[in-house]
């Protein structure tokens, strides 16, 4: 007889239980994706079931009035964390507390373990250093660091001794502030006044000064043009030496290349000679008609960088240094003035087409020129003896068709000439103008003008119309 085994069946209740457990696990994993996990806390306070925004707001509230109570000299002083340079980043804290929510594995692991996340703090070290220094100044005597400086009188680096002070271990305050921020709970501590050594002792500063003086002891000089010698003074060399770091603390002295290069550059510039440009009169075609001033070439140092390197090497080895500048020639340039043909021999070398006025005190004439071509020559009366007409090259700067003139005579009396016509001023009170009161023109001597150029009314009008403001006027003998 064959025996057929009986089929085993799983009770329905067991299957249902398994399904419910699985569904519950999935539901837990989904619900806790964006809520605080079991056993999770921030700075000792549970965040289970809370959202990241709720955690952030809670951290901000807890951080609002945090402080450190410091007992000094038997007195309590409450110092807000903000004054101690400590701030709490609530968003970063919430982000860190929810890092475990990023994976399903870590969400289930939270069911059997706890995790406390300290608050994330940000420390402003400069603000903290300033506040702690003020705390010491309020309750103690700050130690004075020794320092090194150059004395012009002694021509050497000298030391200002350091002095001990009385103070507190402010590192403990900084640590308490950090702990208050991370734990989101106030902290308190008592500080004891102790003797404080200066950060820079007299011995340290003296060592720095001795080394710096050794650097500047060798003599330094550079030879320039024509036997000139530029020697570096003790103060010059001292300006090349670096004795402190960015915080003002003494360091092993060294040479600042930029400072040395600056001195060498200044010394080089003092020996350079600039070119003196020449000037020439040339024709419209470019032909040189006359050299009116010879140019002189200049000299410019070309080895300043090499001198700087040699000087640094010598001083670094404790040796004196004597160098010599070498020079490039800087050619002089010529300034060419194009003049009208034939103008090179006139009182003024005018450009082609240029209008100008020639006052010839030697023959008592006024000539209007365009370039080298005389347009009109007119007779005039110049200043009388003792009130001679000025000589030189000028320009017409002011004009009046009619003007009342006033002035003083050589004996101190005054004169007035109303309605003087066709007035062209070319220098100070000197002008070309009509003088109908003169009996004739083309002479000089007693009875002449007070310095102006007297002309007939028609000739003065001609000059007035011919010469606009800016026209060159040459007065000469």
C-alpha distance (Angstrom), angle and dihedral (degrees) to the residues before:
residue distance angle dihedral
X1 . . .
X2 3.79 . .
X3 3.77 117.3 .
X4 3.82 114.4 -149.4
X5 3.87 112.7 -151.9
X6 3.73 116.8 -121.4
X7 3.88 117.0 -114.2
X8 3.79 116.5 -114.0
X9 3.77 116.3 -132.3
X10 3.83 128.6 -159.9
X11 3.76 110.7 -127.2
X12 3.76 111.8 -109.9
X13 3.76 91.9 -128.1
X14 3.79 91.7 61.0
X15 3.78 91.6 52.1
X16 3.74 91.4 49.0
X17 3.80 91.3 50.3
X18 3.78 91.9 51.5
X19 3.76 91.2 49.7
X20 3.77 91.6 49.6
X21 3.82 92.3 49.2
X22 3.78 91.4 50.2
X23 3.78 92.1 46.8
X24 3.79 90.2 48.8
X25 3.79 91.5 50.8
X26 3.79 91.8 50.4
X27 3.77 91.0 46.9
X28 3.80 90.7 49.8
X29 3.79 92.0 49.4
X30 3.79 92.3 49.8
X31 3.80 96.9 43.2
X32 3.81 94.7 47.7
X33 3.82 94.2 49.5
X34 3.80 90.1 94.2
X35 3.81 102.4 21.2
X36 3.77 132.7 77.2
X37 3.81 111.5 -84.0
X38 3.79 125.5 -123.0
X39 3.80 110.6 -82.1
X40 3.86 92.4 17.2
X41 3.79 118.4 132.2
X42 3.81 139.8 164.8
X43 3.80 117.2 -137.3
X44 3.81 90.5 -19.0
X45 3.79 97.7 -46.9
X46 3.83 121.1 110.1
X47 3.80 118.2 -114.6
X48 3.82 96.8 -179.7
X49 3.79 111.0 146.2
X50 3.79 94.0 5.5
X51 3.82 124.9 121.7
X52 3.79 123.7 -120.4
X53 3.82 90.9 -108.2
X54 3.79 90.5 52.7
X55 3.80 90.6 49.6
X56 3.81 91.2 49.0
X57 3.81 92.1 50.8
X58 3.82 90.7 47.3
X59 3.82 91.1 52.0
X60 3.81 91.2 49.1
X61 3.82 90.6 52.0
X62 3.78 93.8 47.5
X63 3.82 91.7 47.8
X64 3.80 95.1 49.1
X65 3.81 99.7 91.9
X66 3.79 104.5 20.0
X67 3.77 117.2 145.9
X68 3.78 144.6 158.6
X69 3.81 119.7 -120.8
X70 3.80 109.3 -145.6
X71 3.80 120.1 -168.1
X72 3.81 111.9 -151.4
X73 3.80 126.7 165.0
X74 3.80 87.9 -4.2
X75 3.79 92.7 -58.1
X76 3.79 127.5 111.8
X77 3.79 119.2 -132.5
X78 3.79 120.0 -172.0
X79 3.81 110.9 -149.0
X80 3.83 119.6 -171.9
X81 3.79 114.9 -129.6
X82 3.79 89.4 -121.0
X83 3.82 89.9 63.4
X84 3.80 89.3 51.0
X85 3.81 90.4 55.3
X86 3.82 94.9 -109.1
X87 3.80 122.1 129.4
X88 3.83 131.1 171.4
X89 3.80 119.8 -126.6
X90 3.81 99.8 -146.6
X91 3.81 94.8 -177.8
X92 3.81 93.2 50.5
X93 3.81 89.1 47.1
X94 3.82 92.2 53.3
X95 3.81 91.2 46.1
X96 3.79 91.3 52.6
X97 3.82 93.3 46.6
X98 3.84 89.8 54.3
X99 3.80 96.4 48.3
X100 3.83 89.6 99.8
X101 3.82 89.8 59.1
X102 3.78 91.7 67.7
X103 3.84 95.7 85.2
X104 3.82 133.1 42.0
X105 3.81 90.7 -134.2
X106 3.80 92.8 58.2
X107 3.82 90.7 46.4
X108 3.81 91.3 57.3
X109 3.83 91.1 41.9
X110 3.82 87.7 59.4
X111 3.82 88.0 67.7
X112 3.80 90.5 71.6
X113 3.81 103.7 31.0
X114 3.79 140.9 45.0
X115 3.81 129.8 -133.9
X116 3.79 128.3 -168.1
X117 3.82 117.4 -163.1
X118 3.82 117.3 -155.8
X119 3.79 116.8 -139.5
X120 3.78 116.4 -93.7
X121 3.81 110.6 -114.9
X122 3.79 132.6 -164.2
X123 3.81 118.6 -152.8
X124 3.82 123.0 -154.2
X125 3.78 97.8 -156.0
X126 3.80 95.7 -169.8
X127 3.80 93.0 52.5
X128 3.80 90.9 44.5
X129 3.81 92.3 49.6
X130 3.80 91.2 50.3
X131 3.81 94.1 49.2
X132 3.79 94.0 46.7
X133 3.78 90.9 48.7
X134 3.81 88.4 52.6
X135 3.80 89.7 50.1
X136 3.79 90.9 55.6
X137 3.80 91.7 45.5
X138 3.80 90.7 53.1
X139 3.79 95.4 51.4
X140 3.79 107.7 23.1
X141 3.77 145.5 23.8
X142 3.79 113.0 -89.2
X143 3.77 115.1 -128.5
X144 3.78 113.8 -116.4
X145 3.78 115.6 -130.9
X146 3.77 119.6 -134.9
X147 3.80 112.6 -112.7
X148 3.77 140.1 -162.1
X149 3.80 124.0 -138.4
X150 3.78 138.4 160.1
X151 3.80 117.2 -105.2
X152 3.80 115.0 -148.9
X153 3.79 89.5 -162.8
X154 3.80 94.7 53.7
X155 3.82 93.6 30.9
X156 3.79 88.7 -137.0
X157 3.78 142.8 88.5
X158 3.80 110.8 -88.9
X159 3.81 134.7 -170.4
X160 3.79 130.0 -121.1
X161 3.85 103.4 -155.3
X162 3.77 121.4 -120.3
X163 3.79 123.3 -121.3
X164 3.79 131.1 -149.3
X165 3.77 119.3 -119.0
X166 3.77 140.0 -166.8
X167 3.74 118.8 -110.0
X168 3.76 151.3 125.7
X169 3.76 138.1 -93.0
X170 3.77 96.6 -99.5
X171 3.81 90.7 179.9
X172 3.81 86.2 77.7
X173 3.80 89.6 57.5
X174 3.79 91.3 50.3
X175 3.81 90.3 49.6
X176 3.81 91.6 49.0
X177 3.82 90.6 50.0
X178 3.79 91.0 51.7
X179 3.83 91.4 48.3
X180 3.81 91.0 48.5
X181 3.79 89.3 53.6
X182 3.79 96.0 46.6
X183 3.83 94.0 44.6
X184 3.82 94.9 38.0
X185 3.79 88.2 -134.3
X186 3.77 132.1 109.4
X187 3.80 119.7 -100.5
X188 3.78 133.1 -154.1
X189 3.76 133.9 -165.7
X190 3.80 140.3 165.5
X191 3.80 121.0 -129.8
X192 3.79 125.8 -154.0
X193 3.81 121.1 -143.5
X194 3.80 110.5 -119.3
X195 3.79 138.0 170.1
X196 3.79 110.8 -89.3
X197 3.78 124.8 -154.3
X198 3.81 117.6 -139.7
X199 3.77 114.4 -100.9
X200 3.82 87.7 -125.3
X201 3.79 114.6 41.8
X202 3.78 126.5 -152.4
X203 3.79 89.7 -112.9
X204 3.81 91.9 54.2
X205 3.81 91.9 48.9
X206 3.80 91.7 47.2
X207 3.78 90.6 53.7
X208 3.80 89.6 51.5
X209 3.82 92.2 48.1
X210 3.81 92.7 49.3
X211 3.79 91.8 50.6
X212 3.82 91.5 46.7
X213 3.81 92.0 50.3
X214 3.79 89.4 51.2
X215 3.81 88.6 55.2
X216 3.80 94.6 53.6
X217 3.82 97.1 39.4
X218 3.86 97.9 89.6
X219 3.80 116.3 84.9
X220 3.80 117.7 -112.1
X221 3.80 126.7 -162.1
X222 3.80 139.4 155.1
X223 3.81 126.1 -157.4
X224 3.78 118.6 -134.7
X225 3.81 136.4 -179.3
X226 3.80 122.3 -39.1
X227 3.80 93.7 11.8
X228 3.80 95.2 -57.5
X229 3.83 113.2 157.9
X230 3.80 121.4 -158.4
X231 3.82 110.4 -162.1
X232 3.80 123.0 -168.9
X233 3.80 113.7 -125.4
X234 3.79 122.8 -139.4
X235 3.80 88.1 -103.6
X236 3.81 90.2 51.9
X237 3.79 91.8 52.7
X238 3.80 92.1 43.5
X239 3.81 89.2 57.5
X240 3.80 88.5 60.6
X241 3.82 94.1 56.2
X242 3.81 122.9 92.4
X243 3.82 110.5 -152.1
X244 3.82 102.6 163.0
X245 3.78 139.1 43.8
X246 3.80 126.3 -125.2
X247 3.81 90.1 -78.8
X248 3.81 92.9 52.3
X249 3.80 95.6 -106.7
X250 3.84 118.2 140.8
X251 3.78 115.6 -101.4
X252 3.77 134.8 179.0
X253 3.81 101.4 -69.4
X254 3.78 118.2 -108.0
X255 3.78 138.7 170.0
X256 3.80 122.0 -97.4
X257 3.79 105.9 -136.0
X258 3.80 93.0 -158.5
X259 3.82 90.9 53.5
X260 3.81 91.9 49.6
X261 3.81 90.8 46.8
X262 3.80 89.2 50.5
X263 3.82 92.0 55.1
X264 3.80 92.4 45.9
X265 3.80 90.3 48.7
X266 3.79 91.9 50.1
X267 3.82 91.2 47.7
X268 3.81 90.2 48.8
X269 3.81 92.0 49.9
X270 3.81 90.6 52.0
X271 3.81 90.1 58.9
X272 3.79 97.9 42.3
X273 3.77 117.4 104.0
X274 3.76 120.4 -150.3
X275 3.78 118.6 -134.5
X276 3.78 116.3 -104.4
X277 3.76 107.6 -137.3
X278 3.75 120.6 -135.4
X279 3.78 127.6 -137.1
X280 3.79 130.7 -139.0
X281 3.72 138.7 -176.6
X282 3.79 111.7 -131.4
X283 3.74 134.6 -178.5
X284 3.78 124.1 -118.1
X285 3.83 87.7 -96.7
X286 3.83 91.7 54.9
X287 3.81 98.0 -102.9
X288 3.81 112.5 147.9
X289 3.79 105.6 -121.1
X290 3.80 98.4 177.7
X291 3.79 139.7 -10.9
X292 3.77 105.7 -129.7
X293 3.82 96.0 -178.6
X294 3.79 130.0 13.8
X295 3.80 116.3 -130.0
X296 3.81 123.2 -128.8
X297 3.81 122.9 -148.9
X298 3.81 119.3 -123.5
X299 3.79 132.8 -140.8
X300 3.83 128.4 -130.7
X301 3.83 126.5 -171.7
X302 3.81 111.7 -112.5
X303 3.83 102.9 -179.5
X304 3.82 104.4 55.5
X305 3.82 92.1 120.5
X306 3.80 92.2 51.3
X307 3.82 91.0 47.7
X308 3.82 89.3 51.7
X309 3.81 92.0 53.5
X310 3.80 93.5 46.3
X311 3.80 92.0 48.4
X312 3.82 92.2 50.5
X313 3.80 91.9 49.2
X314 3.81 92.3 49.5
X315 3.79 96.4 48.6
X316 3.79 91.4 42.8
X317 3.80 87.7 57.6
X318 3.81 92.9 44.2
X319 3.82 93.8 -111.1
X320 3.82 128.7 134.0
X321 3.78 116.1 -113.0
X322 3.80 131.9 -141.1
X323 3.79 117.6 172.3
X324 3.77 138.4 163.8
X325 3.76 131.3 -133.0
X326 3.78 119.1 -128.7
X327 3.78 121.9 -155.4
X328 3.76 144.8 -143.9
X329 3.77 118.0 -143.8
X330 3.79 114.2 -114.8
X331 3.81 105.8 -154.1
X332 3.77 118.3 -132.2
X333 3.77 116.0 -119.5
X334 3.77 127.7 -140.8
X335 3.75 123.5 -127.0
X336 3.77 106.8 -146.6
X337 3.76 122.4 -157.1
X338 3.77 115.7 -161.9
X339 3.78 108.3 -141.1
X340 3.73 135.1 -176.9
X341 3.78 117.2 -92.2
X342 3.82 108.1 -88.9
X343 3.83 94.6 17.1
X344 3.81 93.7 104.6
X345 3.78 91.0 83.2
X346 3.79 97.7 43.9
X347 3.81 127.3 93.8
X348 3.80 88.3 -101.8
X349 3.78 126.7 32.8
X350 3.79 98.9 -138.0
X351 3.78 125.7 -169.8
X352 3.80 118.3 -115.6
X353 3.81 108.9 -74.3
X354 3.84 93.2 8.9
X355 3.81 116.3 140.4
X356 3.79 118.7 -137.6
X357 3.80 141.5 157.3
X358 3.81 124.4 -125.6
X359 3.84 116.0 -157.0
X360 3.81 106.7 -167.8
X361 3.80 107.8 -166.3
X362 3.77 89.5 -179.0
X363 3.80 95.0 67.2
X364 3.83 99.7 17.7
X365 3.78 96.5 -116.7
X366 3.81 138.3 131.0
X367 3.82 117.0 -150.5
X368 3.79 126.2 -168.3
X369 3.82 112.0 -146.9
X370 3.78 136.4 -170.0
X371 3.80 104.0 -163.3
X372 3.80 104.1 -46.1
X373 3.80 94.3 -26.7
X374 3.80 117.2 103.1
X375 3.80 110.5 -137.4
X376 3.79 98.3 -176.4
X377 3.79 137.2 -8.5
X378 3.83 116.6 -152.6
X379 3.78 134.8 -175.6
X380 3.79 120.1 -117.9
X381 3.81 144.4 171.3
X382 3.85 116.3 -124.3
X383 3.80 130.6 -160.0
X384 3.79 119.5 -51.3
X385 3.84 121.8 -114.0
X386 3.80 109.2 -67.1
X387 3.81 91.2 21.6
X388 3.80 99.0 57.9
X389 3.79 122.6 171.9
X390 3.79 112.8 -98.4
X391 3.81 119.3 -105.8
X392 3.81 128.1 -143.5
X393 3.78 141.4 71.2
X394 3.81 115.7 -57.5
X395 3.79 141.7 152.1
X396 3.79 133.3 -123.0
X397 3.81 104.1 -101.2
X398 3.84 105.6 166.0
X399 3.81 136.3 24.4
X400 3.82 136.8 -170.1
X401 3.79 127.7 -176.4
X402 3.80 87.0 -152.7
X403 3.80 132.7 4.6
X404 3.79 141.2 164.9
X405 3.80 107.6 -123.0
X406 3.82 126.1 -155.5
X407 3.76 133.1 -178.3
X408 3.78 148.4 137.2
X409 3.79 130.5 -88.7
X410 3.78 123.9 -133.2
X411 3.84 89.9 -100.0
X412 3.82 91.6 55.3
X413 3.78 97.7 -103.2
X414 3.77 117.9 127.4
X415 3.78 132.1 -125.1
X416 3.80 135.9 -160.7
X417 3.82 127.8 -158.7
X418 3.83 112.2 -171.8
X419 3.79 124.3 -154.1
X420 3.81 98.4 8.4
X421 3.81 106.4 -179.1
X422 3.80 135.1 -140.4
X423 3.80 98.1 11.8
X424 3.86 118.4 -175.2
X425 3.83 113.2 -179.2
X426 3.82 115.5 -155.8
X427 3.84 104.2 165.8
X428 3.80 129.7 13.4
X429 3.83 107.1 -55.7
X430 3.80 92.7 -15.5
X431 3.81 115.0 112.0
X432 3.76 143.8 157.3
X433 3.83 108.2 -120.6
X434 3.78 146.2 149.3
X435 3.82 115.2 -81.7
X436 3.81 107.7 -177.1
X437 3.80 89.3 168.6
X438 3.83 91.0 72.3
X439 3.82 111.9 96.6
X440 3.81 92.0 -142.5
X441 3.84 142.6 -16.1
X442 3.79 136.6 -124.0
X443 3.81 98.4 64.5
X444 3.82 138.9 90.9
X445 3.77 138.6 -161.0
X446 3.83 134.6 71.1
X447 3.75 110.7 7.6
X448 3.78 92.1 35.3
X449 3.80 125.1 128.0
X450 3.81 130.1 -70.3
X451 3.82 87.6 -103.4
X452 3.79 102.2 -61.1
X453 3.80 124.0 111.1
X454 3.83 106.4 -104.5
X455 3.79 115.8 -151.9
X456 3.78 138.7 168.4
X457 3.80 114.3 -87.0
X458 3.81 93.5 -108.8
X459 3.83 93.7 47.0
X460 3.81 92.4 47.2
X461 3.81 89.0 50.6
X462 3.80 89.9 50.3
X463 3.84 91.2 52.9
X464 3.83 90.3 45.0
X465 3.80 91.1 55.5
X466 3.82 95.4 38.6
X467 3.83 99.0 50.1
X468 3.82 118.2 53.9
X469 3.81 121.2 -168.0
X470 3.82 107.9 -67.8
X471 3.79 95.5 37.1
X472 3.84 113.7 139.5
X473 3.81 115.8 -112.6
X474 3.83 119.6 -166.5
X475 3.81 118.0 -166.4
X476 3.79 116.6 -171.0
X477 3.77 147.0 139.0
